[in-house]
Amino acid sequence: MLPDKMQVVGIARGAKTDLEIREYFREVLGMKSKHHDHHIDEKVVDKLISRIHYLQGQLDDDKFYGVLKNYLENLSAQTHVNNRIFYLATYPNLYQGIFENLKKSKLDVEDKGFVRLIIEKPIGTDYASAKELNQLLLQYFDEKQIYRLDHYLGKETLQNILTFRFGNEFFEPVMNHEYVDHIQITAAEDLGVGLRGEYYDQVGAFRDVGQNHQLQMIAFTLMEAPDEFNNIEVTAQRIKILNALRPDPTKIVFGQYSGYLDEEKIRPDSKTDTFYALKTFVDTPRWQGVPIYVRAGKKLPEYVTEISIVFKKPVNKLFSHLDCGDQPNILTFRLFPNEGIVLQILTKKPGSSQMLDKDVMQFCYKPSDKIHNLPDPYQRLLTDAMQGDQTFFNDAEEVEAEWKFADAMLTKTTPPSTYTPGCWGPESAEKLIKDDGREWIVPSMEFCRI
Ligand code: BG6
């Protein structure tokens, strides 16, 4: 899918040759992980890595940008490619110097082709710093050039919620407070912080995945249909939901798995959350009074991400005296693993007596365990950035709306409760939902297990 002459130039401090960086890429591409078990076609790998280059340099050294400019101009002369995307996978404290130097060295000039900038989360550490960064960005670039990347927006399974809701007729009429009892969102990981302790200990679970990924899961699930499927309309609908979130700091609890303090590069007295659970509402006419329960954490029993819409119990009491006769329908968008959309329903058990069975109707992506046909979110988003499509990137107002909610929730500063690795977080998370007479849904590993 990549443009024929596209080249990638990696920049870092260490000394490396092109050959070394290419071998490193080959090694990484071949690694298997829970998310990356794609079939690797060696021919594609060869073609891709032959376009990878390495340039040693210090991003905080003004003189380096002259070297970079020469390097890029030489590449452009050889390839006749003049479009450029600067992808800043670097410490945010280097941003300003980078922007300044790109400007001074005229690497930001769009005279021969486009210049775009990708920056990854975290965009700031709170509302004020996110706003400051957005203002800084706009001093150097136009909003049309800025691609703020949250990889969740590139997930097929999240984007499919929009198709499912707005491309089909029959679910949308029941997606509202008249029919929906509540919504649950779970992003559980069975792993700990691993080698990312230094970063993670500064942010914690809520800032790491709550402020961004999980709020986007809410936005996709609850947004109104855009008039058209384009960046402006889709983003505007997401922002409306984010602005309508009602923060209540008394409804968030934090947890830390036992053993966290012994992980690498964690402060010995760290109060960082590795788990949180919260309850919120979205103040729109459609979702008035529908509670949304959200939880995420590390070292939980499974690696699973899903959104469940729990419908109200049947009004028709015909079967309520039977076993499971008053079970609600639950519509689950499973983002990972066994990706799909599952509707839990009741059916009649075959036989002469009237007995009920809980069953599912499901749409599953994976035709078999061996064939994984879902593109990686980065694959989608990097291609979008090359094609100039910002629909699944965050704009400035969107990130600020996320932080406004996050900041309000984070006024609760109670230290995290300890939980045992392998359980679903601390007791306080159970209490949060039980107080409302509800329970967390245990994600089923049977869905879409083909
Ligand atoms: C990242 C967080 O943004 O998202 C990680 O920094 C987290 O801590 C990851 O593990 C989760 O993403 P995914 O795609 O595995 O659900």
Residues whose N, C-alpha, C, O or C-beta is under 5 A from the ligand:
A	BS01	BG6	D208
